[in-house]
């Protein structure tokens, strides 16, 4: 599969729209617009997905977010060769700064946690399934709990707060949508995104221009949305084998009555 450099797309667009004679004088602005368009597509369509090991502060159960983090897809640990996901807990109390300015977790050392980093209301020997989810069968404790631990992300502060994670795990794995580290004319663009980038350039080029009527600006905005939708469909398409595998994965044996 051939990928196109952003420089190629910009030059191709300028030749198509204004001709080669004006290429040099409009190239710099056009390239900058194209870079912002590629970032927009990265967030919504063809995101750069990274998987990264993150060191855990096992004293306060805090992990630092990667610098290029945009949105998480999964936080997990590896156990027995399998990914075991941590569960999101939006009700976690946020860490606080102590007298020394260090982050501490409220309630971490008040007896609510065991020495292994787990907290169970009645017993540490409770039933969990192979994915670490609590299956119930204990009076007063509902289902939906997680045997591996919980997390809450504080994006503005730049860290992940963890709860009930075994101290044996000094690292966690995060699968996340990453911002593009460096974008310039040498950045490669997937063929599915080429027309969407061109539509973005045209829309943003005329968006603030007083000489362009509002009707043309609106048409350019809609055209970008259309090309963006096409790009998304092309990236999300899958073949019949994948479809049948997904369909059959829901089949389960059950006893006949």
ROLO-403926 format. One record per residue (C-alpha): residue number from 1; residue in one letter; z, x, y. Coordinates in steps of 0.001 Angstrom, whole numbers, plus 524288, in hexadecimal, padded with zeros to 5 digits. Layout:
<k->NUM, r->A, c3->Z, c1->X, c2->Y>
...
This chain:
<k->1, r->X, c3->80000, c1->80000, c2->80000>
<k->2, r->X, c3->7FBE3, c1->80594, c2->80D08>
<k->3, r->X, c3->805A2, c1->80507, c2->8181B>
<k->4, r->X, c3->801A9, c1->805AB, c2->8264B>
<k->5, r->X, c3->807DB, c1->80E20, c2->830A4>
<k->6, r->X, c3->80CA1, c1->806DD, c2->83C90>
<k->7, r->X, c3->803E3, c1->80FA9, c2->844CC>
<k->8, r->X, c3->7F7F1, c1->80AB4, c2->83D57>
<k->9, r->X, c3->7FBC3, c1->7FC83, c2->83F59>
<k->10, r->X, c3->7FDED, c1->7FE54, c2->84DF7>
<k->11, r->X, c3->7F100, c1->8054A, c2->84FE4>
<k->12, r->X, c3->7E9E5, c1->7FB3B, c2->847A2>
<k->13, r->X, c3->7EFDF, c1->7F02A, c2->84F93>
<k->14, r->X, c3->7EC3A, c1->7F65B, c2->85CA5>
<k->15, r->X, c3->7DE2B, c1->7F8B1, c2->8587E>
<k->16, r->X, c3->7DD36, c1->7EA8F, c2->853E2>
<k->17, r->X, c3->7E31F, c1->7E4F6, c2->86055>
<k->18, r->X, c3->7DF95, c1->7EDC0, c2->86BEF>
<k->19, r->X, c3->7D5F2, c1->7F791, c2->8667A>
<k->20, r->X, c3->7D6BC, c1->8063A, c2->86491>
<k->21, r->X, c3->7D52C, c1->80930, c2->87314>
<k->22, r->X, c3->7E2E5, c1->80437, c2->8764A>
<k->23, r->X, c3->7E98F, c1->80930, c2->86A05>
<k->24, r->X, c3->7F06D, c1->814F2, c2->8700D>
<k->25, r->X, c3->7F5E7, c1->80E16, c2->87C00>
<k->26, r->X, c3->7FBC5, c1->802CA, c2->87443>
<k->27, r->X, c3->7FFAC, c1->809EB, c2->867E1>
<k->28, r->X, c3->80DB0, c1->80DB6, c2->86B7C>
<k->29, r->X, c3->811DC, c1->8000A, c2->86F6B>
<k->30, r->X, c3->80AF8, c1->7FA0D, c2->863C3>
<k->31, r->X, c3->811B1, c1->8036C, c2->85A60>
<k->32, r->X, c3->81F1E, c1->80034, c2->85FFB>
<k->33, r->X, c3->81C6A, c1->7F1A4, c2->85E55>
<k->34, r->X, c3->817EF, c1->7F407, c2->85057>
<k->35, r->X, c3->8249E, c1->7FB48, c2->84D3F>
<k->36, r->X, c3->82CBF, c1->7EF97, c2->85197>
<k->37, r->X, c3->82417, c1->7E6B3, c2->84965>
<k->38, r->X, c3->82618, c1->7EF07, c2->83D5C>
<k->39, r->X, c3->834CD, c1->7EE1B, c2->83F49>
<k->40, r->X, c3->833B2, c1->7DF40, c2->8404B>
<k->41, r->X, c3->82C29, c1->7DEBC, c2->8337E>
<k->42, r->X, c3->835FE, c1->7E7DC, c2->82D33>
<k->43, r->X, c3->84111, c1->7DE71, c2->83026>
<k->44, r->X, c3->83A37, c1->7D1FC, c2->82BF4>
<k->45, r->X, c3->82F62, c1->7D53D, c2->82266>
<k->46, r->X, c3->82DDE, c1->7E2A2, c2->81C6A>
<k->47, r->X, c3->83B53, c1->7E862, c2->81E17>
<k->48, r->X, c3->83F05, c1->7F627, c2->81A35>
<k->49, r->X, c3->8492D, c1->7F43A, c2->80F82>
<k->50, r->X, c3->85255, c1->7FF8B, c2->80CC5>
<k->51, r->X, c3->85CF1, c1->8019F, c2->802A3>
<k->52, r->X, c3->86783, c1->80AFF, c2->806F7>
<k->53, r->X, c3->87464, c1->81029, c2->801D3>
<k->54, r->X, c3->87F55, c1->80E27, c2->80B8E>
<k->55, r->X, c3->88C43, c1->81556, c2->80ADA>
<k->56, r->X, c3->89857, c1->80CAF, c2->80B03>
<k->57, r->X, c3->8A4E1, c1->80FF3, c2->8121C>
<k->58, r->X, c3->8ADAF, c1->80C5C, c2->806A8>
<k->59, r->X, c3->8B9C3, c1->80C7A, c2->80F50>
<k->60, r->X, c3->8B531, c1->801A2, c2->81849>
<k->61, r->X, c3->8A9A5, c1->7FC83, c2->8104A>
<k->62, r->X, c3->89FA7, c1->7FE68, c2->81B0E>
<k->63, r->X, c3->891B2, c1->8036D, c2->819E9>
<k->64, r->X, c3->8889F, c1->80751, c2->824FF>
<k->65, r->X, c3->87BB8, c1->80012, c2->8268E>
<k->66, r->X, c3->86F32, c1->8083A, c2->82623>
<k->67, r->X, c3->8695F, c1->80B65, c2->8336F>
<k->68, r->X, c3->85CCA, c1->803FD, c2->83095>
<k->69, r->X, c3->86382, c1->7F7D6, c2->82B13>
<k->70, r->X, c3->85DDC, c1->7EA9D, c2->82F1F>
<k->71, r->X, c3->8625F, c1->7E110, c2->8249A>
<k->72, r->X, c3->86856, c1->7E256, c2->8172F>
<k->73, r->X, c3->86231, c1->7DD2D, c2->80AC9>
<k->74, r->X, c3->86C3F, c1->7E15A, c2->800C7>
<k->75, r->X, c3->878BB, c1->7E961, c2->80001>
<k->76, r->X, c3->87C60, c1->7EDA3, c2->7F25C>
<k->77, r->X, c3->8824D, c1->7F7C4, c2->7E96A>
<k->78, r->X, c3->87C68, c1->7FD30, c2->7DCF8>
<k->79, r->X, c3->88414, c1->7FA7A, c2->7D09B>
<k->80, r->X, c3->87F04, c1->7FCC9, c2->7C2F3>
<k->81, r->X, c3->87159, c1->7FF08, c2->7C81A>
<k->82, r->X, c3->87127, c1->7F1BF, c2->7CECE>
<k->83, r->X, c3->871E8, c1->7EDA8, c2->7DD00>
<k->84, r->X, c3->87E28, c1->7E59C, c2->7DF62>
<k->85, r->X, c3->87DF4, c1->7DF24, c2->7ECAE>
<k->86, r->X, c3->8896B, c1->7DDCB, c2->7F5F1>
<k->87, r->X, c3->88B57, c1->7D04E, c2->7FBCD>
<k->88, r->X, c3->88AF0, c1->7CCE3, c2->80A3A>
<k->89, r->X, c3->89805, c1->7C839, c2->80F7B>
<k->90, r->X, c3->89676, c1->7C34D, c2->81D7B>
<k->91, r->X, c3->8A510, c1->7C045, c2->81E50>
<k->92, r->X, c3->8A9B5, c1->7CE51, c2->81D38>
<k->93, r->X, c3->8B2C2, c1->7D2F9, c2->827F4>
<k->94, r->X, c3->8AC55, c1->7DDB3, c2->83014>
<k->95, r->X, c3->8B207, c1->7EB7C, c2->82FAC>
<k->96, r->X, c3->8BAC2, c1->7EF19, c2->83B0F>
<k->97, r->X, c3->8BD7C, c1->7FBBF, c2->84243>
<k->98, r->X, c3->8CAEF, c1->80177, c2->83F91>
<k->99, r->X, c3->8D31A, c1->809A6, c2->848F9>
<k->100, r->X, c3->8CAA8, c1->81587, c2->845F0>
<k->101, r->X, c3->8BE04, c1->80E4A, c2->84895>
<k->102, r->X, c3->8BA39, c1->80DDC, c2->83A3A>
<k->103, r->X, c3->8B534, c1->80173, c2->833D8>
<k->104, r->X, c3->8BE97, c1->7FACA, c2->82A87>
<k->105, r->X, c3->8BD11, c1->7EE73, c2->82279>
<k->106, r->X, c3->8C757, c1->7E3E2, c2->82519>
<k->107, r->X, c3->8CF10, c1->7E076, c2->818FF>
<k->108, r->X, c3->8C9AA, c1->7EB94, c2->810D1>
<k->109, r->X, c3->8D707, c1->7F175, c2->80E0C>
<k->110, r->X, c3->8DF8F, c1->7E559, c2->80E9E>
<k->111, r->X, c3->8E000, c1->7E37A, c2->7FFF6>
<k->112, r->X, c3->8D3F1, c1->7DAEA, c2->7FF03>
<k->113, r->X, c3->8CBB9, c1->7E5B0, c2->7F8DD>
<k->114, r->X, c3->8CE0A, c1->7EC85, c2->7EC0D>
<k->115, r->X, c3->8CDC8, c1->7FB4C, c2->7EAD5>
<k->116, r->X, c3->8BFE0, c1->7FA3E, c2->7E59A>
<k->117, r->X, c3->8BAB9, c1->7F362, c2->7F193>
<k->118, r->X, c3->8BA07, c1->7E5AC, c2->7EBB6>
<k->119, r->X, c3->8C178, c1->7D987, c2->7EFA6>
<k->120, r->X, c3->8C369, c1->7CE21, c2->7E652>
<k->121, r->X, c3->8CCB7, c1->7C311, c2->7E9EA>
<k->122, r->X, c3->8D35B, c1->7C215, c2->7DCB0>
<k->123, r->X, c3->8CEA7, c1->7CC62, c2->7D345>
<k->124, r->X, c3->8C5D7, c1->7D82A, c2->7D292>
<k->125, r->X, c3->8C0CF, c1->7D3E0, c2->7C547>
<k->126, r->X, c3->8B7DD, c1->7C8C1, c2->7C92F>
<k->127, r->X, c3->8AA9B, c1->7C527, c2->7C386>
<k->128, r->X, c3->89E4B, c1->7C9FF, c2->7CA2C>
<k->129, r->X, c3->8905F, c1->7C913, c2->7C5A1>
<k->130, r->X, c3->886FF, c1->7D48C, c2->7C41A>
<k->131, r->X, c3->88307, c1->7D38C, c2->7D26A>
<k->132, r->X, c3->890FF, c1->7D4AC, c2->7D739>
<k->133, r->X, c3->89246, c1->7C648, c2->7DB07>
<k->134, r->X, c3->89F1F, c1->7BF95, c2->7D84A>
<k->135, r->X, c3->89D72, c1->7B4E8, c2->7CE14>
<k->136, r->X, c3->8AA14, c1->7AD8D, c2->7D09D>
<k->137, r->X, c3->8B323, c1->7A915, c2->7C5AC>
<k->138, r->X, c3->8BF38, c1->7ACB1, c2->7CD72>
<k->139, r->X, c3->8C7F0, c1->7A29C, c2->7D3B5>
<k->140, r->X, c3->8C6E8, c1->7A242, c2->7E27B>
<k->141, r->X, c3->8BB90, c1->7ABD7, c2->7E370>
<k->142, r->X, c3->8AE02, c1->7A64B, c2->7E5C3>
<k->143, r->X, c3->8A106, c1->7AB97, c2->7E135>
<k->144, r->X, c3->89708, c1->7B32B, c2->7E920>
<k->145, r->X, c3->89F9C, c1->7BF26, c2->7EA9F>
<k->146, r->X, c3->89A8F, c1->7CCE8, c2->7E870>
<k->147, r->X, c3->8A097, c1->7D72C, c2->7DFA4>
<k->148, r->X, c3->89A2F, c1->7E2AF, c2->7E67E>
<k->149, r->X, c3->89DFC, c1->7DFF7, c2->7F480>
<k->150, r->X, c3->89A05, c1->7D9F1, c2->8015D>
<k->151, r->X, c3->893EC, c1->7DE71, c2->80E08>
<k->152, r->X, c3->891A4, c1->7DA69, c2->81C04>
<k->153, r->X, c3->8883A, c1->7E15A, c2->82522>
<k->154, r->X, c3->88BA9, c1->7E446, c2->83345>
<k->155, r->X, c3->87E59, c1->7E79F, c2->838E9>
<k->156, r->X, c3->8829C, c1->7EA57, c2->846ED>
<k->157, r->X, c3->88D7A, c1->7F364, c2->8427D>
<k->158, r->X, c3->884A4, c1->7F9E2, c2->8385D>
<k->159, r->X, c3->88C9E, c1->7F8B0, c2->82BF1>
<k->160, r->X, c3->88EDF, c1->7F0C1, c2->81F9D>
<k->161, r->X, c3->89C92, c1->7EBFF, c2->81CAF>
<k->162, r->X, c3->89FB8, c1->7EB57, c2->80E2C>
<k->163, r->X, c3->8AA29, c1->7E3EA, c2->806D2>
<k->164, r->X, c3->8AF72, c1->7E4AF, c2->7F8E9>
<k->165, r->X, c3->8A604, c1->7EF92, c2->7F543>
<k->166, r->X, c3->8AAF2, c1->7F8A4, c2->7EAA9>
<k->167, r->X, c3->8AE96, c1->805DA, c2->7F05B>
<k->168, r->X, c3->8A6D4, c1->80C22, c2->7E550>
<k->169, r->X, c3->89AB4, c1->80885, c2->7ED16>
<k->170, r->X, c3->89A48, c1->81275, c2->7F821>
<k->171, r->X, c3->88C24, c1->80E93, c2->7FAA6>
<k->172, r->X, c3->884F4, c1->801B6, c2->7FB98>
<k->173, r->X, c3->8766C, c1->7FF24, c2->7FB48>
<k->174, r->X, c3->86FA8, c1->7F761, c2->805FB>
<k->175, r->X, c3->8620A, c1->7F1AE, c2->80571>
<k->176, r->X, c3->85E2C, c1->7EE7D, c2->8135A>
<k->177, r->X, c3->85327, c1->7EBF4, c2->81CD8>
<k->178, r->X, c3->85128, c1->7F85C, c2->8249D>
<k->179, r->X, c3->84BCF, c1->7FA48, c2->83235>
<k->180, r->X, c3->84022, c1->8034A, c2->83323>
<k->181, r->X, c3->84566, c1->810E4, c2->835C1>
<k->182, r->X, c3->839FD, c1->81681, c2->83D52>
<k->183, r->X, c3->82DA8, c1->80F53, c2->8411B>
<k->184, r->X, c3->821D3, c1->815C4, c2->84759>
<k->185, r->X, c3->8132E, c1->81644, c2->845A5>
<k->186, r->X, c3->814AD, c1->81D1C, c2->83884>
<k->187, r->X, c3->81CC3, c1->81213, c2->832A1>
<k->188, r->X, c3->815E9, c1->80B76, c2->82746>
<k->189, r->X, c3->813CC, c1->7FCC1, c2->82768>
<k->190, r->X, c3->811DE, c1->7F45A, c2->81B4E>
<k->191, r->X, c3->80419, c1->7EE49, c2->81AB4>
<k->192, r->X, c3->80A5A, c1->7E0B7, c2->81A52>
<k->193, r->X, c3->81004, c1->7E2F5, c2->827EC>
<k->194, r->X, c3->80424, c1->7E848, c2->82F2B>
<k->195, r->X, c3->7FF39, c1->7DB71, c2->834E5>
<k->196, r->X, c3->80D0F, c1->7D74B, c2->83876>
<k->197, r->X, c3->80EE6, c1->7E3FA, c2->84028>
<k->198, r->X, c3->8021A, c1->7E1A9, c2->8475F>
<k->199, r->X, c3->80600, c1->7D397, c2->84A8C>
<k->200, r->X, c3->81326, c1->7D876, c2->84FB2>
<k->201, r->X, c3->80C6D, c1->7E274, c2->85870>
<k->202, r->X, c3->803B2, c1->7D82F, c2->85E83>
<k->203, r->X, c3->80ECE, c1->7CE82, c2->86094>
<k->204, r->X, c3->817FB, c1->7D843, c2->866C8>
<k->205, r->X, c3->80D0F, c1->7DE55, c2->86EE3>
<k->206, r->X, c3->80A02, c1->7D194, c2->875C8>
<k->207, r->X, c3->817A0, c1->7CB8A, c2->8755F>
<k->208, r->X, c3->81BCF, c1->7D067, c2->882CA>
<k->209, r->X, c3->80E5C, c1->7D16E, c2->888C6>
<k->210, r->X, c3->80C96, c1->7C844, c2->8945B>
<k->211, r->X, c3->7FDEA, c1->7C7DD, c2->892B3>
<k->212, r->X, c3->7FEE3, c1->7C171, c2->8855C>
<k->213, r->X, c3->80089, c1->7B28F, c2->884C1>
<k->214, r->X, c3->80C36, c1->7ACB2, c2->87DB2>
<k->215, r->X, c3->80340, c1->7A64E, c2->873D6>
<k->216, r->X, c3->7FDDD, c1->7B377, c2->86F7B>
<k->217, r->X, c3->80B83, c1->7B935, c2->86E88>
<k->218, r->X, c3->80FFE, c1->7ADE3, c2->86617>
<k->219, r->X, c3->80428, c1->7AF41, c2->85D43>
<k->220, r->X, c3->80705, c1->7BDC5, c2->85BC5>
<k->221, r->X, c3->81528, c1->7BADD, c2->8581D>
<k->222, r->X, c3->810E0, c1->7B0F4, c2->84DE1>
<k->223, r->X, c3->806B1, c1->7BA3D, c2->84880>
<k->224, r->X, c3->81111, c1->7C4A2, c2->84671>
<k->225, r->X, c3->81998, c1->7BAAF, c2->83F6C>
<k->226, r->X, c3->80E1B, c1->7B728, c2->836C0>
<k->227, r->X, c3->80B0A, c1->7C551, c2->8335F>
<k->228, r->X, c3->8196B, c1->7C815, c2->83124>
<k->229, r->X, c3->81A06, c1->7BCA5, c2->827AA>
<k->230, r->X, c3->80E2E, c1->7C1C4, c2->82052>
<k->231, r->X, c3->81479, c1->7CF23, c2->81F6C>
<k->232, r->X, c3->82112, c1->7C952, c2->81A1E>
<k->233, r->X, c3->819C1, c1->7C19B, c2->80FA5>
<k->234, r->X, c3->81219, c1->7CD86, c2->80B66>
<k->235, r->X, c3->81E5F, c1->7D5B5, c2->80A04>
<k->236, r->X, c3->82597, c1->7CAFF, c2->8029B>
<k->237, r->X, c3->81AB4, c1->7C7BE, c2->7F91A>
<k->238, r->X, c3->81CEB, c1->7CAB8, c2->7EAB7>
<k->239, r->X, c3->814E4, c1->7C98E, c2->7DE60>
<k->240, r->X, c3->8158F, c1->7BFB2, c2->7D347>
<k->241, r->X, c3->81D56, c1->7C905, c2->7CA9F>
<k->242, r->X, c3->82832, c1->7C9D2, c2->7D4C6>
<k->243, r->X, c3->827DD, c1->7BB0E, c2->7D62E>
<k->244, r->X, c3->82961, c1->7B8AC, c2->7C797>
<k->245, r->X, c3->8342F, c1->7C2DE, c2->7C66A>
<k->246, r->X, c3->83BDB, c1->7BC49, c2->7D153>
<k->247, r->X, c3->839A6, c1->7AEE2, c2->7CB5D>
<k->248, r->X, c3->83E00, c1->7B321, c2->7BDC1>
<k->249, r->X, c3->84A0F, c1->7BA2C, c2->7C2C9>
<k->250, r->X, c3->8504A, c1->7ACD6, c2->7C4CE>
<k->251, r->X, c3->84F19, c1->7A91C, c2->7B681>
<k->252, r->X, c3->85C13, c1->7A92D, c2->7AF43>
<k->253, r->X, c3->85F63, c1->7A5F8, c2->7A141>
<k->254, r->X, c3->8687B, c1->79A81, c2->79F3F>
<k->255, r->X, c3->86E27, c1->79412, c2->79336>
<k->256, r->X, c3->867E8, c1->78783, c2->78EAF>
<k->257, r->X, c3->870B6, c1->77B98, c2->78E6E>
